[in-house]
Amino acid sequence: MNEQLATHLGAIARLAREQMSLTQVQVAERVGLAPAVYSRIERGQMIPSVDTMRKLCVELMVSPEDLMGLTESADSGARTRPEDDATLRRLIFVARKLDAGKLDALVHVATELAR
């Protein structure tokens, strides 16, 4: 098992779950796992199957790239606020699923909020 990948995957899953105000039991039920198994994933003690990773991405609204640690740039060892990057990527992940009208509305709302 790749311990670095397992640790990263668990940390991202935990961060996303907490940002969505979900419990481990709720996420486990949504992806079809026993709560103890999901807990092991968050603690970095196991790497889930590809099918379970896909379900985690959908339920936690995390891109596969973020979940697997593929979005960190090689030249930046430490980021100032990694949770900002994860939140922004989650927003992009959700926005890609919107139709043109809803995406336009999201852009307008975001523009107003940024003022």
N, C-alpha and C positions, 0 to 999 in steps of 0.2 A: 504494500500500500504506500502511496506517495503521501507522507505525513504532512508535507507543506501544503499540498492541494487540499487534503482533508481539513486541515486547520483553517485555511482561507475560506473554503466552501462553507464550513460551519459558522465562521464569523459573519460572512455575508448573509447567510440564511437567518441567523439570529438578529442581525441589525434590521433586515427587511421585515421580519416578523414583529419585532418590537415597534418599528415605525408604523405598522399597520394595526397595532394594539391587539395582536392575536396571542393566544397561548400556544404552547407547544402541542397540547392536546388538540386544539382546533386545527392547526396546520397538519398534524399527523392524520386526523380524520379526513381532511380534504384531499390529501395525496394518497390515502389508502395504506398508511403505515401504523404499526403499533406505536403508541406514545414513547415507549422506551427506545424503540429503534430510531425515531426522529430525534430524540434527545442525544443519542450517540452521534448522529450526524452533526448536530450543532456543537457538540463538544470536540469534534474533529477526530472521533474514534473510528469512523467508517466513511467510505465514499459510496453514495447511493448508485443504483443502476442508472443507466441512461434514461429509461422510461420514468423513473422517479425524479431524476434531475429535471426532465422536461416538465413534469407536474409541479415541481417546486418553483420553476421559473414562472409558470402560469399563475399559480396561487399567490406567490410572493411578489409578483410583478417585477422580477429581476431578469435581466438579459442573461442568456447562457454565458456570454463573454465575461460579465461581471461575476457570476457565480463561480466560474472556473479560474478567475484571476487573469484573464487574457487581456484586460483593458488597461492594466498598469503599464505605463511606459517604462522601457528598460533603463532609460537614463535618469529617471527620478526615483531615488531610493525611498524617500519618504515624502508624503504629501502633507500639506498643511491640514486639510480636513477631508479625509477620505469619505466620510458620510455625505458630504456635499456632492461628490462625484457620483456616488451610488444613487442618491436621490434624483439627480439630474438625469442619469441614465434610465432610472425607472420611469420618469416622466416621458422621456423620448420613447421608451418601449411601449407605453400606453398610447402615446400620441400616434404612433405608427398604425394603430388599429382603428383610428377614427376615420370616418368618411370626410370628404372635403369640407362640408358645411360645419361639422363639429370641430375640425381642425382649425378652420378659420376663426370660429368662436373662441377656441382656446388661445389662439394667438392674440386676439383682441383683449381677452381677460388678462393674459400675462403682460401685455403691453401696459395696460392700465395699472396693474399691480406694481410694475417696475417704476412707475413715475413717482 
